[in-house]
Amino acid sequence: MKTALIQIGNSRCIRIPDSFLEQCQFPDVVELENYGDHLIIRPTSNPRSGWEDAFRRMRENGDDKLPDDVSQSADEWDIKEIP
């Protein structure tokens, strides 16, 4: 598909047809990347996606508790640095 670049203020824009947006399932915010002479548009990544499930599994497995005795988990650096 060919489309024209449109001048809006100091920017140039493209119109993306709804059918393309629906097919790609883009959210309201996307990431742009310049790859040589190509423009890549992709959904934004969520760096914390999956954390909620991971924390839930930790809680279910009892892995979300701090050790009672911190000295048990101290390594050489902790021993030298903690007065």
C-alpha positions as CSV (number, residue, x, y, z in Angstrom):
1,M,0.0,0.0,0.0
2,K,1.3,3.4,-0.8
3,T,0.4,6.5,1.2
4,A,1.4,10.1,1.3
5,L,3.3,11.9,4.0
6,I,1.2,14.7,5.4
7,Q,2.6,18.0,6.8
8,I,1.3,18.8,10.2
9,G,3.2,21.8,11.8
10,N,6.9,20.9,11.8
11,S,6.2,17.2,11.5
12,R,5.3,14.8,8.7
13,C,2.8,12.1,9.4
14,I,1.2,9.1,7.7
15,R,-2.3,7.9,8.0
16,I,-2.6,4.2,9.0
17,P,-5.9,2.6,7.8
18,D,-8.1,1.1,10.6
19,S,-7.8,-2.3,9.0
20,F,-4.0,-2.2,9.5
21,L,-4.4,-1.0,13.1
22,E,-6.9,-3.7,13.9
23,Q,-4.7,-6.4,12.3
24,C,-1.6,-5.2,14.2
25,Q,-3.6,-4.6,17.4
26,F,-1.6,-1.4,18.2
27,P,-2.3,0.3,21.4
28,D,-2.6,4.1,21.6
29,V,1.2,4.5,22.1
30,V,3.7,2.8,19.8
31,E,7.5,2.6,19.5
32,L,9.3,3.8,16.4
33,E,12.7,2.5,15.3
34,N,14.8,3.6,12.4
35,Y,16.4,0.5,10.8
36,G,18.5,1.6,7.8
37,D,16.0,3.0,5.3
38,H,13.0,1.3,7.1
39,L,10.7,2.7,9.7
40,I,9.5,0.1,12.2
41,I,6.4,0.7,14.2
42,R,5.7,-1.8,17.0
43,P,3.6,-1.9,20.2
44,T,5.3,-0.5,23.2
45,S,6.8,-3.1,25.4
46,N,5.8,-3.3,29.1
47,P,9.0,-4.0,31.0
48,R,6.9,-5.1,34.0
49,S,4.6,-7.4,32.2
50,G,4.2,-10.7,34.0
51,W,5.3,-9.4,37.3
52,E,1.9,-9.7,38.9
53,D,1.8,-13.4,38.0
54,A,5.3,-14.0,39.2
55,F,4.6,-12.3,42.5
56,R,1.5,-14.3,42.9
57,R,3.4,-17.6,42.3
58,M,6.1,-16.4,44.8
59,R,3.4,-15.8,47.4
60,E,1.8,-19.2,46.7
61,N,5.2,-20.9,47.0
62,G,6.2,-19.0,50.1
63,D,9.1,-17.4,48.3
64,D,8.1,-13.9,49.1
65,K,9.4,-13.8,52.7
66,L,12.6,-12.2,53.9
67,P,15.0,-14.4,55.8
68,D,14.7,-14.0,59.6
69,D,18.4,-13.9,60.1
70,V,20.0,-11.6,57.6
71,S,23.5,-12.9,58.5
72,Q,22.5,-16.3,56.9
73,S,22.3,-14.7,53.5
74,A,25.3,-12.3,53.9
75,D,28.1,-12.7,51.5
76,E,31.7,-11.6,51.8
77,W,30.8,-8.0,50.6
78,D,28.0,-7.7,53.2
79,I,30.3,-8.9,56.0
80,K,33.0,-6.4,55.1
81,E,30.6,-3.5,54.5
82,I,28.1,-4.0,57.4
83,P,29.7,-2.6,60.7
